[in-house]
Amino acid sequence: MYLGIDVGGTKVAFRAETDGGPADESAFGWAPRHSVARDLVQLAGHVAELRARLPAPLRAVGVAMPGTIGPDGRIAAWPSRPEWTGLALDPALRGLFPEAAVAWADDGDLGALAEARAAECDNLLYVGVGTGVGGGLVLHGEPCPGSARGSFELGHVVVELDGPPCVCGRRGCLQAIASGPATLDSAARLRGAAVSFDDLRHALGDGQPWAVSAVRRTARALAAAVTSVQELVHPDRVILGGGFAAGIPELVGWVSEHLTEFARPGQRPLPAAPAALGGLSSLRGAVSLARLIATR
């Protein structure tokens, strides 16, 4: 059995597979924020229920984590659940699965791995646009740079030097401009009233200028970050995923337009496409990570 776990700020998803395919899928929503100890008890309870359902022991477990992990293996920052700051992640995970090989990686890195396999593309850039902006890079079929050297933090690439403040403490990060909440805030300023996700979608369908301008700004910022990556490592394509991007079908086309705008003479614009796995990219990538470590 191979188990993938996608740890999110509001819920945790699980997918168990055998060599023949999927065997079990489940999820739970976090209880109200209290402490990391209580969260780990809730996580352990769900793992015990899952283990009781599985027909065979676990061989390997891959975990997708959204928080920033420091060089010492401790969670340095996780805005969605700050109670986890300082947690030594490796011992906490291995304590849950003493019988299996365990590895963790950034959720964006694992989303990239899953999308690369789905697209049969060994050199792929993945951008996940949701509550934040995550990303991952696969080169020659392997995540780059790999969890031992840190995650691929595309959301904290600076694309606007005097831009809005980011939760990381800098200004002008991609996440501060192009995340779902940042895009809704931009739309609200242009509209002069609060904007929900559904408001934005309906207004885009009607061609409302404030909605088009807000999403266009997001698309341009995403294209600027993608172009910078292209100049350095030359992936074959870029995939746009995440819950916010999945709900705004216009986004991929507008990002493609700006990629063409930013291409230097003699440079081919990077092809852009929507994620094949939608919101399941990181979870499927966690399963792929489990399979990888099981063969090493």
C-alpha positions in Angstrom: 0.0 0.0 0.0 1.2 3.5 -0.8 -0.4 6.5 1.0 -0.5 10.1 -0.1 -1.6 12.9 2.3 -2.3 16.5 1.3 -2.2 18.6 4.5 -4.1 21.9 4.0 -5.0 24.8 6.1 -8.7 23.8 6.3 -8.7 20.1 5.5 -6.5 17.0 5.1 -7.0 14.6 2.2 -5.8 11.0 1.9 -5.4 8.6 -1.0 -4.2 5.0 -0.6 -3.2 3.0 -3.6 -1.9 -0.5 -4.4 0.2 -1.4 -7.4 -3.1 -2.0 -9.2 -4.7 1.4 -8.5 -6.7 3.3 -5.9 -7.9 1.5 -2.7 -9.2 4.3 -0.4 -9.9 8.0 -0.4 -11.0 10.1 2.5 -10.7 13.6 4.1 -11.4 15.5 7.2 -11.8 19.1 8.1 -9.6 20.6 10.9 -11.3 21.3 14.1 -11.2 25.0 15.2 -7.7 26.3 15.6 -6.3 25.5 19.1 -2.9 23.9 19.2 -0.6 21.7 17.1 -1.0 19.0 19.8 -4.7 18.9 19.3 -4.3 18.9 15.5 -1.9 16.0 15.7 -4.4 14.0 17.8 -7.1 14.6 15.2 -4.7 13.5 12.5 -3.7 10.4 14.4 -7.3 9.4 14.9 -8.1 9.6 11.2 -4.9 7.7 10.4 -6.0 4.9 12.8 -9.4 4.7 11.1 -7.8 4.6 7.7 -5.3 1.9 8.6 -8.1 -0.3 9.9 -9.8 -0.1 6.5 -6.8 -0.9 4.4 -6.4 -4.5 3.3 -2.6 -4.5 3.7 0.2 -2.7 5.7 1.5 0.6 4.4 4.8 0.4 2.6 5.4 4.1 2.1 3.8 7.5 2.8 4.2 10.8 1.0 3.0 14.0 2.6 2.3 17.3 0.8 2.9 20.3 3.2 2.0 23.9 2.5 4.1 25.4 5.3 7.7 26.7 5.0 10.1 24.2 6.4 13.4 25.5 7.7 16.9 23.9 7.3 16.4 22.3 10.8 13.3 20.4 9.6 11.0 22.5 11.7 8.0 24.5 10.3 9.2 28.1 10.1 5.9 29.6 8.9 2.4 28.5 8.0 0.0 31.4 8.0 -3.1 29.2 7.8 -2.2 27.3 11.0 0.5 29.3 12.8 0.2 27.0 15.8 2.4 24.5 13.8 5.4 27.0 13.8 8.4 25.3 15.4 7.1 21.7 15.0 9.8 19.2 14.1 7.9 17.7 11.1 9.9 14.6 10.4 9.5 13.0 13.9 5.9 14.0 14.0 5.1 12.2 10.7 7.3 9.2 11.5 5.5 8.7 14.8 2.3 8.3 12.9 3.7 5.7 10.5 6.4 3.7 12.3 5.9 0.7 9.9 6.5 2.7 6.7 9.0 4.8 4.8 7.9 8.4 5.1 8.8 11.5 3.2 7.3 15.0 2.8 7.6 17.8 0.3 6.1 21.1 -0.5 2.5 20.8 -1.9 3.4 22.8 -5.0 6.4 20.6 -5.7 4.2 17.5 -5.5 1.5 19.2 -7.6 4.1 19.7 -10.3 5.2 16.1 -10.1 1.6 14.8 -10.5 0.8 17.1 -13.4 4.1 16.2 -15.1 3.2 12.6 -15.0 -0.3 13.2 -16.2 1.0 15.3 -19.1 3.9 12.8 -19.8 6.2 15.9 -19.6 9.6 15.6 -17.9 10.2 19.3 -17.8 7.2 21.2 -16.5 6.4 24.2 -14.4 3.3 24.1 -12.3 1.5 27.1 -10.8 -1.2 26.6 -8.2 -3.5 29.6 -7.7 -5.7 29.4 -4.7 -5.7 30.9 -1.2 -2.0 31.5 -1.9 0.2 31.0 -5.0 2.2 27.8 -4.9 4.3 26.3 -7.6 6.6 23.5 -8.5 9.2 22.6 -11.1 10.0 19.2 -12.5 13.2 18.7 -14.5 14.2 15.4 -16.1 11.2 13.8 -14.3 12.3 14.8 -10.8 11.1 17.6 -8.5 13.5 20.5 -8.4 15.2 21.5 -6.2 13.9 18.6 -4.0 12.8 18.8 -0.4 16.4 18.5 1.0 17.3 21.9 -0.5 14.0 23.7 0.1 10.8 24.1 -1.9 10.1 25.9 -5.1 8.5 29.1 -3.7 7.2 30.7 -6.9 4.6 32.6 -4.8 7.4 34.6 -3.2 9.1 35.7 -6.4 8.9 39.6 -6.4 7.1 40.8 -9.6 6.3 44.4 -8.5 9.0 46.2 -6.5 6.7 48.6 -4.8 3.7 46.3 -4.8 1.4 45.3 -2.0 2.7 43.7 1.2 3.0 40.0 1.4 2.5 37.8 4.5 6.2 36.9 4.2 7.2 40.5 5.1 8.3 41.6 1.6 6.4 43.7 -0.9 5.3 42.8 -4.4 5.5 39.0 -4.1 3.4 37.1 -6.7 1.2 35.8 -4.0 0.3 39.3 -2.8 -0.9 40.2 -6.3 -2.2 37.0 -7.9 -3.7 34.8 -5.2 -7.4 34.3 -5.1 -7.9 36.7 -2.1 -5.6 39.3 -3.7 -7.5 39.2 -6.9 -10.8 39.6 -5.1 -9.4 42.5 -3.2 -8.2 44.1 -6.4 -11.7 43.6 -7.9 -13.4 45.1 -4.9 -11.2 48.3 -5.1 -12.1 48.7 -8.8 -15.8 48.0 -8.2 -16.1 50.1 -5.1 -17.8 47.2 -3.2 -17.0 43.8 -1.8 -16.6 41.0 -4.4 -17.1 37.3 -3.8 -15.7 34.5 -6.0 -19.1 34.0 -7.5 -19.5 37.7 -8.1 -16.2 37.8 -10.0 -17.1 34.8 -12.1 -20.5 36.1 -13.1 -19.1 39.6 -13.8 -16.4 38.1 -16.0 -19.1 36.3 -18.0 -20.8 39.6 -18.5 -17.6 41.4 -19.4 -17.7 43.8 -16.5 -14.6 46.1 -16.9 -13.7 45.9 -13.1 -13.7 42.1 -13.2 -11.7 41.9 -16.4 -9.1 44.4 -15.2 -8.6 42.6 -11.9 -8.1 39.2 -13.5 -6.0 40.7 -16.2 -3.7 42.1 -13.5 -3.4 38.7 -12.0 -2.7 37.0 -15.3 0.0 39.6 -16.1 1.8 39.0 -12.7 1.6 35.2 -13.2 3.1 35.5 -16.7 5.9 37.7 -15.4 6.9 35.1 -12.8 6.6 32.3 -15.3 8.8 34.2 -17.9 11.5 34.6 -15.2 11.5 30.9 -14.6 11.6 30.2 -18.3 14.7 32.4 -18.7 16.6 30.3 -16.0 15.6 26.7 -16.5 13.6 26.4 -19.8 10.7 24.1 -19.0 8.7 22.7 -21.9 5.3 24.0 -20.6 3.5 25.6 -17.8 0.4 24.2 -16.1 -2.1 26.4 -14.1 -3.9 24.7 -11.3 -5.4 25.4 -7.9 -9.0 26.0 -6.9 -9.1 29.7 -7.9 -7.6 29.1 -11.4 -10.0 26.2 -12.0 -13.0 28.4 -11.4 -11.7 31.2 -13.8 -11.3 29.5 -17.2 -10.3 32.8 -18.8 -7.1 32.9 -16.8 -5.1 30.4 -18.8 -5.8 32.3 -22.1 -4.9 35.6 -20.6 -1.7 34.3 -19.1 -0.8 32.9 -22.5 -1.3 36.3 -24.1 1.1 37.9 -21.6 3.6 35.1 -22.1 3.7 36.0 -25.8 4.0 39.7 -24.9 7.0 39.1 -22.6 8.9 36.7 -24.9 12.2 38.1 -26.2 13.0 38.0 -29.9 14.0 34.5 -30.8 12.3 33.1 -27.7 9.3 30.8 -28.0 6.5 31.7 -25.6 6.0 28.9 -23.1 2.8 26.9 -23.8 0.2 27.2 -21.0 -2.6 24.8 -20.2 -5.0 24.1 -17.3 -4.2 21.4 -14.7 -5.3 18.0 -15.7 -6.0 16.9 -12.1 -7.6 20.1 -10.9 -7.6 20.4 -7.2 -6.2 16.9 -6.7 -2.7 17.7 -8.1 -0.9 17.8 -4.7 -2.7 14.7 -3.3 -1.8 12.7 -6.4 1.8 14.0 -6.2 2.0 12.8 -2.6 1.1 9.3 -3.7 3.8 9.6 -6.4 6.3 10.6 -3.7 5.3 7.5 -1.7 6.0 5.3 -4.8 9.3 7.0 -5.4 10.7 6.5 -1.9 9.4 2.9 -1.9 11.7 2.0 -4.8 14.9 3.6 -3.3 
